[in-house]
Amino acid sequence: MTLHDKPISRTSLRRALAAVGLASALALAGCSSANDELSQRAQNDGTNYVAGDGSVQELAPQDRGEPVQFESTLFDGTAVGPERWEGEVTVINFWYAACAPCRVEAPDLADLHEEFSEEGVQFYGVNTRDTQPTAEAFERTFGIEYPSMEDRTGEVMLAMTDYVPPSAVPTTLVLDKQGRVSARILGIAEPGTLRALIDTALDEDSASASNAEDSNASASGDAARASAAAASLDAPTMEPARR
């Protein structure tokens, strides 16, 4: 079998294509002027909203802050807090029903949630304006099956001001398994870009686990060799038999 004949797994192909999309998105984001405003104002049926500028930012593990800390309540009444997003890669999307970009990205978010469900990736919405009936109607319309937090008081938004500019909706965050922000998209979450950001978070966790296993195996080997060396030193010396 030649190199070109070698089959490619669906996961490998997906991640390769996603990486190309992410590289393109980051390149376009990098072309923006440093003096550009972080957000832009738009109109939708008389409702003002602030949309992100479409920029994508990734943070290397060593550049990430502390795990995000906030508590909220889902529309079904379930309390959520930091313990919910520690241990799994998590996507958090800020939205509300009358936000036109939110409606554009909603079907893609629903698809990505289903796509990554088998890999344990969690999705949460943070609804910044709506009552429960309005939010649930939106979710039914676009097939959103992951839960959303009710944040009309702005408490979650306030707690996340280091990462989410005030009223910049939609904004999407990717958290690593330590609950730290590893990536951010201001504006519509283009599916290929978000897929690549999620894959990166999953891959780095797998790499960390592999390195930990290698380190443990190396430590076990060193301990075994040290034990064998000590045993050889403690063994009695045999004197030659006398004739």
C-alpha positions as YAML, in Angstrom:
chain: A
units: angstrom
residues:
- id: 1
  name: MET
  ca: [0.00, 0.00, 0.00]
- id: 2
  name: THR
  ca: [1.43, 3.35, -1.01]
- id: 3
  name: LEU
  ca: [1.26, 6.49, 1.09]
- id: 4
  name: HIS
  ca: [-1.53, 7.85, -1.09]
- id: 5
  name: ASP
  ca: [-3.50, 4.62, -0.77]
- id: 6
  name: LYS
  ca: [-3.47, 4.69, 3.03]
- id: 7
  name: PRO
  ca: [-7.02, 5.23, 4.35]
- id: 8
  name: ILE
  ca: [-7.67, 8.33, 6.41]
- id: 9
  name: SER
  ca: [-9.98, 8.17, 9.40]
- id: 10
  name: ARG
  ca: [-12.99, 10.49, 9.53]
- id: 11
  name: THR
  ca: [-11.65, 12.05, 12.71]
- id: 12
  name: SER
  ca: [-8.22, 12.74, 11.18]
- id: 13
  name: LEU
  ca: [-9.78, 14.21, 8.05]
- id: 14
  name: ARG
  ca: [-12.17, 16.34, 10.10]
- id: 15
  name: ARG
  ca: [-9.35, 17.70, 12.21]
- id: 16
  name: ALA
  ca: [-7.12, 18.38, 9.21]
- id: 17
  name: LEU
  ca: [-9.86, 20.36, 7.45]
- id: 18
  name: ALA
  ca: [-10.74, 22.16, 10.66]
- id: 19
  name: ALA
  ca: [-7.12, 23.16, 11.18]
- id: 20
  name: VAL
  ca: [-7.03, 24.71, 7.70]
- id: 21
  name: GLY
  ca: [-10.20, 26.65, 8.48]
- id: 22
  name: LEU
  ca: [-8.82, 27.87, 11.79]
- id: 23
  name: ALA
  ca: [-5.56, 28.99, 10.21]
- id: 24
  name: SER
  ca: [-7.52, 31.01, 7.64]
- id: 25
  name: ALA
  ca: [-9.71, 32.56, 10.33]
- id: 26
  name: LEU
  ca: [-6.74, 33.54, 12.45]
- id: 27
  name: ALA
  ca: [-4.99, 35.03, 9.43]
- id: 28
  name: LEU
  ca: [-8.02, 37.14, 8.56]
- id: 29
  name: ALA
  ca: [-8.41, 38.24, 12.17]
- id: 30
  name: GLY
  ca: [-4.77, 39.24, 12.22]
- id: 31
  name: CYS
  ca: [-5.33, 41.58, 9.28]
- id: 32
  name: SER
  ca: [-7.57, 43.85, 11.34]
- id: 33
  name: SER
  ca: [-6.19, 47.20, 12.38]
- id: 34
  name: ALA
  ca: [-5.10, 47.48, 15.99]
- id: 35
  name: ASN
  ca: [-7.29, 50.58, 16.22]
- id: 36
  name: ASP
  ca: [-10.46, 48.78, 15.09]
- id: 37
  name: GLU
  ca: [-13.28, 48.85, 17.64]
- id: 38
  name: LEU
  ca: [-13.79, 45.58, 19.49]
- id: 39
  name: SER
  ca: [-17.48, 45.52, 18.66]
- id: 40
  name: GLN
  ca: [-19.80, 46.93, 16.03]
- id: 41
  name: ARG
  ca: [-23.39, 48.13, 16.35]
- id: 42
  name: ALA
  ca: [-26.20, 46.82, 14.20]
- id: 43
  name: GLN
  ca: [-30.00, 46.83, 14.00]
- id: 44
  name: ASN
  ca: [-32.48, 43.95, 13.95]
- id: 45
  name: ASP
  ca: [-36.22, 44.67, 13.95]
- id: 46
  name: GLY
  ca: [-35.64, 47.78, 16.05]
- id: 47
  name: THR
  ca: [-33.64, 45.87, 18.67]
- id: 48
  name: ASN
  ca: [-30.12, 47.14, 19.27]
- id: 49
  name: TYR
  ca: [-27.39, 44.63, 19.83]
- id: 50
  name: VAL
  ca: [-23.61, 44.65, 19.78]
- id: 51
  name: ALA
  ca: [-22.01, 42.03, 17.58]
- id: 52
  name: GLY
  ca: [-18.42, 40.89, 17.90]
- id: 53
  name: ASP
  ca: [-15.90, 41.80, 15.24]
- id: 54
  name: GLY
  ca: [-15.37, 38.20, 14.17]
- id: 55
  name: SER
  ca: [-11.94, 37.90, 15.74]
- id: 56
  name: VAL
  ca: [-10.63, 34.54, 16.92]
- id: 57
  name: GLN
  ca: [-8.16, 34.24, 19.77]
- id: 58
  name: GLU
  ca: [-6.40, 31.14, 21.05]
- id: 59
  name: LEU
  ca: [-4.45, 31.03, 24.29]
- id: 60
  name: ALA
  ca: [-1.50, 28.68, 24.74]
- id: 61
  name: PRO
  ca: [-1.73, 26.60, 27.94]
- id: 62
  name: GLN
  ca: [0.94, 28.67, 29.67]
- id: 63
  name: ASP
  ca: [-0.89, 31.91, 28.83]
- id: 64
  name: ARG
  ca: [-4.29, 30.94, 30.22]
- id: 65
  name: GLY
  ca: [-5.70, 32.44, 33.37]
- id: 66
  name: GLU
  ca: [-7.28, 30.74, 36.32]
- id: 67
  name: PRO
  ca: [-10.32, 28.47, 35.85]
- id: 68
  name: VAL
  ca: [-13.43, 30.57, 35.25]
- id: 69
  name: GLN
  ca: [-15.46, 31.18, 38.38]
- id: 70
  name: PHE
  ca: [-19.17, 31.92, 38.23]
- id: 71
  name: GLU
  ca: [-22.43, 30.36, 39.32]
- id: 72
  name: SER
  ca: [-25.76, 30.51, 37.56]
- id: 73
  name: THR
  ca: [-29.05, 28.69, 37.07]
- id: 74
  name: LEU
  ca: [-30.25, 26.88, 33.97]
- id: 75
  name: PHE
  ca: [-33.72, 27.62, 32.66]
- id: 76
  name: ASP
  ca: [-34.87, 24.30, 34.11]
- id: 77
  name: GLY
  ca: [-33.81, 25.46, 37.58]
- id: 78
  name: THR
  ca: [-30.59, 23.44, 37.83]
- id: 79
  name: ALA
  ca: [-27.75, 25.27, 39.59]
- id: 80
  name: VAL
  ca: [-24.40, 25.23, 37.79]
- id: 81
  name: GLY
  ca: [-20.93, 26.27, 38.87]
- id: 82
  name: PRO
  ca: [-17.22, 25.71, 38.19]
- id: 83
  name: GLU
  ca: [-17.42, 22.01, 39.03]
- id: 84
  name: ARG
  ca: [-19.59, 21.54, 35.93]
- id: 85
  name: TRP
  ca: [-16.86, 22.46, 33.44]
- id: 86
  name: GLU
  ca: [-13.80, 21.01, 35.16]
- id: 87
  name: GLY
  ca: [-12.82, 17.65, 33.72]
- id: 88
  name: GLU
  ca: [-14.37, 18.12, 30.27]
- id: 89
  name: VAL
  ca: [-13.79, 20.42, 27.32]
- id: 90
  name: THR
  ca: [-16.66, 22.92, 27.44]
- id: 91
  name: VAL
  ca: [-18.15, 25.38, 24.94]
- id: 92
  name: ILE
  ca: [-20.03, 28.40, 26.33]
- id: 93
  name: ASN
  ca: [-22.08, 30.52, 23.92]
- id: 94
  name: PHE
  ca: [-23.57, 33.91, 24.85]
- id: 95
  name: TRP
  ca: [-26.82, 34.58, 22.97]
- id: 96
  name: TYR
  ca: [-30.40, 35.88, 22.95]
- id: 97
  name: ALA
  ca: [-33.32, 35.22, 20.64]
- id: 98
  name: ALA
  ca: [-33.61, 38.59, 18.84]
- id: 99
  name: CYS
  ca: [-29.89, 38.66, 18.00]
- id: 100
  name: ALA
  ca: [-29.60, 38.09, 14.24]
- id: 101
  name: PRO
  ca: [-26.05, 36.62, 14.33]
- id: 102
  name: CYS
  ca: [-27.19, 34.25, 17.09]
- id: 103
  name: ARG
  ca: [-29.88, 32.94, 14.77]
- id: 104
  name: VAL
  ca: [-27.33, 32.46, 12.00]
- id: 105
  name: GLU
  ca: [-24.94, 30.39, 14.10]
- id: 106
  name: ALA
  ca: [-27.55, 28.42, 16.07]
- id: 107
  name: PRO
  ca: [-27.95, 25.49, 13.62]
- id: 108
  name: ASP
  ca: [-24.17, 25.06, 13.43]
- id: 109
  name: LEU
  ca: [-23.87, 25.04, 17.22]
- id: 110
  name: ALA
  ca: [-26.60, 22.40, 17.40]
- id: 111
  name: ASP
  ca: [-24.72, 20.26, 14.85]
- id: 112
  name: LEU
  ca: [-21.38, 20.65, 16.65]
- id: 113
  name: HIS
  ca: [-22.97, 19.74, 19.96]
- id: 114
  name: GLU
  ca: [-24.22, 16.49, 18.43]
- id: 115
  name: GLU
  ca: [-20.91, 15.88, 16.62]
- id: 116
  name: PHE
  ca: [-18.79, 16.14, 19.76]
- id: 117
  name: SER
  ca: [-21.19, 14.56, 22.23]
- id: 118
  name: GLU
  ca: [-19.47, 11.17, 22.01]
- id: 119
  name: GLU
  ca: [-16.16, 12.82, 22.92]
- id: 120
  name: GLY
  ca: [-17.62, 14.27, 26.10]
- id: 121
  name: VAL
  ca: [-17.56, 17.92, 25.01]
- id: 122
  name: GLN
  ca: [-20.12, 19.97, 26.95]
- id: 123
  name: PHE
  ca: [-22.11, 22.87, 25.49]
- id: 124
  name: TYR
  ca: [-23.82, 25.57, 27.55]
- id: 125
  name: GLY
  ca: [-25.64, 28.68, 26.44]
- id: 126
  name: VAL
  ca: [-25.78, 31.92, 28.41]
- id: 127
  name: ASN
  ca: [-28.96, 33.80, 27.51]
- id: 128
  name: THR
  ca: [-28.52, 37.47, 28.28]
- id: 129
  name: ARG
  ca: [-32.05, 38.86, 27.74]
- id: 130
  name: ASP
  ca: [-34.90, 36.41, 27.31]
- id: 131
  name: THR
  ca: [-37.60, 34.95, 29.49]
- id: 132
  name: GLN
  ca: [-37.81, 31.17, 29.64]
- id: 133
  name: PRO
  ca: [-40.66, 30.82, 27.07]
- id: 134
  name: THR
  ca: [-38.80, 32.98, 24.53]
- id: 135
  name: ALA
  ca: [-35.52, 31.11, 25.04]
- id: 136
  name: GLU
  ca: [-37.20, 27.71, 24.77]
- id: 137
  name: ALA
  ca: [-39.02, 28.73, 21.59]
- id: 138
  name: PHE
  ca: [-35.66, 29.69, 20.05]
- id: 139
  name: GLU
  ca: [-34.15, 26.36, 21.09]
- id: 140
  name: ARG
  ca: [-37.05, 24.41, 19.55]
- id: 141
  name: THR
  ca: [-36.81, 26.39, 16.32]
- id: 142
  name: PHE
  ca: [-33.12, 25.67, 15.84]
- id: 143
  name: GLY
  ca: [-32.90, 22.24, 17.42]
- id: 144
  name: ILE
  ca: [-30.74, 23.32, 20.35]
- id: 145
  name: GLU
  ca: [-30.59, 20.43, 22.82]
- id: 146
  name: TYR
  ca: [-27.92, 21.68, 25.22]
- id: 147
  name: PRO
  ca: [-28.98, 23.76, 28.25]
- id: 148
  name: SER
  ca: [-28.76, 27.52, 28.70]
- id: 149
  name: MET
  ca: [-28.27, 29.70, 31.75]
- id: 150
  name: GLU
  ca: [-30.65, 32.60, 32.43]
- id: 151
  name: ASP
  ca: [-28.56, 35.79, 32.77]
- id: 152
  name: ARG
  ca: [-30.90, 38.78, 32.42]
- id: 153
  name: THR
  ca: [-29.25, 40.24, 35.54]
- id: 154
  name: GLY
  ca: [-25.87, 40.17, 33.78]
- id: 155
  name: GLU
  ca: [-24.10, 38.35, 36.60]
- id: 156
  name: VAL
  ca: [-22.42, 35.80, 34.34]
- id: 157
  name: MET
  ca: [-21.49, 38.46, 31.80]
- id: 158
  name: LEU
  ca: [-19.99, 40.55, 34.60]
- id: 159
  name: ALA
  ca: [-18.02, 37.60, 35.95]
- id: 160
  name: MET
  ca: [-16.63, 36.96, 32.46]
- id: 161
  name: THR
  ca: [-15.67, 40.53, 31.51]
- id: 162
  name: ASP
  ca: [-12.03, 39.50, 31.11]
- id: 163
  name: TYR
  ca: [-13.12, 37.42, 28.13]
- id: 164
  name: VAL
  ca: [-16.51, 38.75, 26.98]
- id: 165
  name: PRO
  ca: [-16.80, 42.48, 26.18]
- id: 166
  name: PRO
  ca: [-19.99, 44.05, 27.57]
- id: 167
  name: SER
  ca: [-22.96, 43.23, 25.34]
- id: 168
  name: ALA
  ca: [-20.75, 41.55, 22.71]
- id: 169
  name: VAL
  ca: [-23.26, 38.93, 21.63]
- id: 170
  name: PRO
  ca: [-22.74, 36.38, 20.29]
- id: 171
  name: THR
  ca: [-19.46, 35.38, 21.89]
- id: 172
  name: THR
  ca: [-18.28, 31.79, 22.16]
- id: 173
  name: LEU
  ca: [-15.67, 30.49, 24.59]
- id: 174
  name: VAL
  ca: [-13.88, 27.14, 24.65]
- id: 175
  name: LEU
  ca: [-12.72, 25.95, 28.07]
- id: 176
  name: ASP
  ca: [-10.03, 23.32, 28.55]
- id: 177
  name: LYS
  ca: [-10.48, 20.44, 31.00]
- id: 178
  name: GLN
  ca: [-9.10, 22.61, 33.81]
- id: 179
  name: GLY
  ca: [-11.93, 25.09, 33.24]
- id: 180
  name: ARG
  ca: [-9.64, 27.74, 31.74]
- id: 181
  name: VAL
  ca: [-10.49, 29.75, 28.62]
- id: 182
  name: SER
  ca: [-8.44, 28.30, 25.77]
- id: 183
  name: ALA
  ca: [-10.14, 30.14, 22.90]
- id: 184
  name: ARG
  ca: [-12.65, 32.88, 22.13]
- id: 185
  name: ILE
  ca: [-14.71, 33.86, 19.10]
- id: 186
  name: LEU
  ca: [-16.25, 37.33, 19.04]
- id: 187
  name: GLY
  ca: [-19.22, 37.30, 16.69]
- id: 188
  name: ILE
  ca: [-20.64, 34.42, 14.66]
- id: 189
  name: ALA
  ca: [-18.92, 31.12, 15.44]
- id: 190
  name: GLU
  ca: [-17.99, 29.80, 12.00]
- id: 191
  name: PRO
  ca: [-18.37, 26.00, 12.36]
- id: 192
  name: GLY
  ca: [-15.01, 25.02, 10.86]
- id: 193
  name: THR
  ca: [-13.21, 27.43, 13.16]
- id: 194
  name: LEU
  ca: [-15.03, 26.35, 16.30]
- id: 195
  name: ARG
  ca: [-14.54, 22.69, 15.38]
- id: 196
  name: ALA
  ca: [-10.78, 23.26, 15.13]
- id: 197
  name: LEU
  ca: [-10.67, 25.07, 18.48]
- id: 198
  name: ILE
  ca: [-12.52, 22.21, 20.16]
- id: 199
  name: ASP
  ca: [-10.25, 19.63, 18.52]
- id: 200
  name: THR
  ca: [-7.20, 21.52, 19.75]
- id: 201
  name: ALA
  ca: [-8.49, 21.43, 23.33]
- id: 202
  name: LEU
  ca: [-9.20, 17.70, 23.03]
- id: 203
  name: ASP
  ca: [-5.84, 16.95, 21.44]
- id: 204
  name: GLU
  ca: [-3.79, 18.80, 24.04]
- id: 205
  name: ASP
  ca: [-5.52, 16.90, 26.80]
- id: 206
  name: SER
  ca: [-4.72, 13.60, 25.08]
- id: 207
  name: ALA
  ca: [-1.11, 14.69, 24.70]
- id: 208
  name: SER
  ca: [-0.92, 15.59, 28.40]
- id: 209
  name: ALA
  ca: [-2.31, 12.19, 29.36]
- id: 210
  name: SER
  ca: [0.19, 10.44, 27.10]
- id: 211
  name: ASN
  ca: [3.09, 12.43, 28.55]
- id: 212
  name: ALA
  ca: [1.92, 11.61, 32.05]
- id: 213
  name: GLU
  ca: [1.82, 7.90, 31.21]
- id: 214
  name: ASP
  ca: [5.32, 8.08, 29.71]
- id: 215
  name: SER
  ca: [6.57, 9.90, 32.80]
- id: 216
  name: ASN
  ca: [5.02, 7.31, 35.12]
- id: 217
  name: ALA
  ca: [6.46, 4.47, 33.07]
- id: 218
  name: SER
  ca: [9.89, 6.10, 33.14]
- id: 219
  name: ALA
  ca: [9.68, 6.63, 36.90]
- id: 220
  name: SER
  ca: [8.66, 3.00, 37.40]
- id: 221
  name: GLY
  ca: [11.58, 1.85, 35.28]
- id: 222
  name: ASP
  ca: [14.01, 4.02, 37.23]
- id: 223
  name: ALA
  ca: [12.67, 2.66, 40.51]
- id: 224
  name: ALA
  ca: [13.02, -0.93, 39.30]
- id: 225
  name: ARG
  ca: [16.60, -0.35, 38.19]
- id: 226
  name: ALA
  ca: [17.47, 1.33, 41.48]
- id: 227
  name: SER
  ca: [15.96, -1.57, 43.40]
- id: 228
  name: ALA
  ca: [17.91, -4.10, 41.36]
- id: 229
  name: ALA
  ca: [21.14, -2.19, 41.90]
- id: 230
  name: ALA
  ca: [20.55, -2.03, 45.65]
- id: 231
  name: ALA
  ca: [19.82, -5.76, 45.75]
- id: 232
  name: SER
  ca: [23.07, -6.56, 43.97]
- id: 233
  name: LEU
  ca: [25.03, -4.49, 46.47]
- id: 234
  name: ASP
  ca: [23.39, -6.23, 49.41]
- id: 235
  name: ALA
  ca: [23.91, -9.75, 48.05]
- id: 236
  name: PRO
  ca: [26.59, -11.77, 49.97]
- id: 237
  name: THR
  ca: [29.92, -12.29, 48.23]
- id: 238
  name: MET
  ca: [30.74, -15.92, 47.56]
- id: 239
  name: GLU
  ca: [34.25, -16.94, 48.63]
- id: 240
  name: PRO
  ca: [36.10, -19.42, 46.42]
- id: 241
  name: ALA
  ca: [36.07, -22.98, 47.76]
- id: 242
  name: ARG
  ca: [39.27, -24.10, 49.51]
- id: 243
  name: ARG
  ca: [41.02, -27.26, 48.38]
...
